[in-house]
Amino acid sequence: MADTDRAGAKAPARAIPSPAATPSRRAAKQRPARDDAAGASALPGPARRPGALASGRAVTRTLAADPLGGTVRRTVLPSGLRVLTEAIPAMRSVSFGVWVAVGSRDETPAQSGCSHFLEHLLFKGTTKRSALDISAEIEAVGGETNAFTTKEYTCYYARVLDADLPLAIDVMCDLIADSVLDPADVETERGVILEEIAMHEDEPGDEVHDLFAAALYGRHPLGRLISGTEETISPMSRRQIQSFYRRHYVAPSIVIAAAGNLDHAAVVRRVRAALAGTPLDTPPAAPVAHRPALPAPRLRGGQVVVSNKDTEQAHLVLGGAGIGRLDERRFALSVLNNVLGGGMSSRLFQEIRERRGLAYSVYSYSSQFADSGLFAVYAGCAPGKVEEVLDLTRATLAEVARTGVTEAEVARGKGMAKGSYVLGLEDTGSRMSRLAKGEFLYADAMTVDELLARVDAVTTDQVNALAAELCGQEMSLAVIGPFADGDFHV
């Protein structure tokens, strides 16, 4: 459920992460039906009026006719909620997602983990459906639902046959707009989330990335765990979660995206009908404060954090500041990442695994946020080989910073980036995700051809300038394994 917000280099990026990429994301569960009359209380908001639509005119426009995809259209409803679709008639399935502009960085310290807690609870029942109804209605037609939380947004999605899209729209809109948040369910999911946190702590290959982010960002919200901690989840009340729900789940903060064999006008009509009479049917009474007014994070170089655990394998992350997601250099970063540690032909993989056999897994990665980013290298190796792996990693980074990369490496890095982008769009889920992220994160309806052209335009000089900046900076280090504080330096 809690996405790592990490663009790893082990495999082409998927728009909707696979369970392996997001080990703590929402797992499929069989839940008993709940008696909605027992202890249930509806959230405050307008009474539901079946069939009623918000007054005002929806504004629709065609954004692109992508030669590598379908026709993309965008409608802004009178409430401020946005609907984007990509019609791909050759597909027989549709992916439908609801994306909310709130994540763990939007929480106060006392609310840490609230976005993720809420993600769990919205599947537990509405005034119309029990938890069993939500899962059973979709599974009865062979569909699937899931969700994940990141540091800057939350996504709920369903994938169904094209003929069952009306059902998916009704179910997903219902759980987003009209969740009950039953007190008994809050207690049940509190236990589930605490178990999820404990499970994460038993997976050092994932935990080390969170340890590194905490070292780099310090007290800034981007340094916190998406899931929260036992100290924040245990006392969190239903009232806190309910307040967070109604404050952040408002129409202007929501994007609905769908891709597959669909008709845009029909999707818009069904979304409006499904949301009629709910709090998402009208604009909020006051302007929405997207996130707390915090200064841009100042990333800290020179930090060393060691978590002493009796593990068979040591896990380490070495890195520093990256770039924000709107930085025009992000295409050059994609190429640099591929050259440095993005595949089996990368410098790190060849030096550390192929030539010396020191680690099974070694790769570089970047995480990009609205106003910040990080760039790092991960390796997992035997505890006795950590110092050698660290020395080789530092030497590789220093060499790339000093002498740059070659024209041949840049050409290969471009090819990897383009292949990853295109192959990652082979299913409706990836297409749906791309629509939402383009609207949410980049405010850009770039076609696939335009995106590939941006990659092709990257020059070796641009990659080397970025390499000098990112690979030559003061680094921070996170290590998990049988070590003590003071065993390492940057």
Secondary structure, DSSP 8 states (H G I E B T S, - for coil): -B----B-SSS---SS--TTT-TBS----------TTSS----SS----TT---SS--EEEEEEE-TTS-EEEEEE-TTS-EEEEEE-TT-SEEEEEEEES--GGGS-GGGTTHHHHHHHHTTSBBSS-BHHHHHHHHHTTT-EEEEEE-SS-EEEEEEEEGGGHHHHHHHHHHHHH-B---HHHHHHHHHHHHHHHHHHHT-HHHHHHHHHHHHHHTTSGGGS-TT--HHHHTT--HHHHHHHHHHH--GGGEEEEEEES--HHHHHHHHHHHHTTSGGGS--SS----S----------S-EEEEE---SSEEEEEEEE---TT-TTHHHHHHHHHHHHSSTTSHHIIIIIITT--EEEEEEEEEE-SS-EEEEEEEEE-GGGHHHHHHHHHHHHHHHHHH---HHHHHHHHHHHHHHHHHTTSSHHHHHHHHHHIIIII-----HHHHHHHHHT--HHHHHHHHHHHHSS--EEEEEES--TTS---
